[in-house]
Amino acid sequence: MAAVATCGTGAGSTGSVVAAGSKNHVTSFQRRGPRASGSDSSYSRLVSIAGTRPSVRNGQLLVSTGLPALDQLLGGGLAVGTVLLIEEDKYNIYSSLLFKYFLAEGIINGHTLLVASAKEDPADILQELPAPLLDDNFKKDFDEEACNHKTAESNIKMKIAWRYQLLPKMEAGPVSSSRFGHYYDASKKMPQELIEASKWHGFFFPEKSSSTLNIEPCSLTHGYIKLLQFIQNIIYEEGFDGSNPQKKQKNILRIGIQNLGSPLWGDDICCTENGNSHSLTKFLYVLRGLLRTSLSACMITMPTHLIQNKAIISRVTNLSDTVVGLESFIGSERETNPLYKDYHGLIHIRQIPRLNNLIYDVSDVKDLAFKLKRKLFTIEKTDLGYSGI
């Protein structure tokens, strides 16, 4: 893959953002090879990093999204080196929660976080992360939620079976060090000591912007240039690209970008039908190049419902690896529709990646809904698509 660079310079940056794909020693998965006696460790081996596992389908290294049910729908988790795009619900309530689950999962696994936002200070976002359900608390809280969800009706047993089929089966020890992905209590905040012990980098655009900075004319907005430079610096300086081997055990960089494409980033794509689409698409193109050559995974939330031009949405989708849409019932006629009374919205798995291929895959699982209970956010398969049969 040829090098790709953006224009524009800034203090403390390299002056360009380069996505280089020529580092053969940087891979998410390496085949385990035989080792002769007395030989060194130069033979390729499976990279072992906390909070990761290889995909059973293609061996790609995976991380959890922070929501085990979503991991299952995406083929086991989010592939390292890829972009997960969350299409925000209308009032950005539930997409914001998924964003926090993703970051919380990184803290629990000891991953390095990079939190970028033009709306909220990253430090404030971390203070709102949900608390993990650990040890016996998970079993107790899960059973409590299931019990509270039951109604007095006696003819809904089959519906309950459909509702919980996407959740992992309960075992005697619900949470262990070997389990992939964790559950979180949305009614509680993550303990402060966990946040303080974590390593994270924050990018708050209002603080990074400077009216005195001279930017050369190009197709990238000032906010996107600064963010790409910031991400590149973290990847290269901390060795996530493999060029500077990490001094300690290898780790994952979790990148979370909130409300990308909104006017707060200086982008007019949501304001006019023919907005500056080249700025957003070029940002995604360069970002994906950086991710492909590093031990990193990215979640982006985007208000796609505000983008009037469908062609732009199509380009954004093609430049993302995985796309998940959230459709909230708040303010819609479905909110009072008896058929949807057990749910808070629909979830659409629009695209899942076929890595190292030119085409994308489409999930076979349809008719998915989500519900935010008192503590747990659940994804459930419904039979609403067959209600007329």
Buried (B, 14 or more C-beta within 10 A) or exposed (E): EEEBEBBBBBEEBEEBBBBBEEEEEBBBBBEEEEEEEEEEEEEEEEBEBEBBBBBEEBBBBBBBBBBBBBBBBBBBBBBBBBBBBBBBBBEBBBBBBBBBBBBBBBBBBBBBBBBBBBBBBBEEBBEBBBBBBEEEBBBEBBEBBBEEBEEEEEEBEEEBEBBBEBBBEEEEEBBEEEBBBBBBBBEEBBEEEBBEEBEBBBBBBEEBEEEEBEBEEBBBBBBBBBBBBBBBBBBBEBBBBBBEEEEEEBBBBBBBBBBBBBBBBBBBBBEEEEBBBBBBBBBBBBBBBBBBBBBBBBBBBBBBBBBBBEEBBEBBBEBBBBBBBBBBBEEEEBEEEEEBEBBBBBBBBBBBBBBEEEEBBEBEEEBBBBBBBEBBBBBBBBEBEEEEE
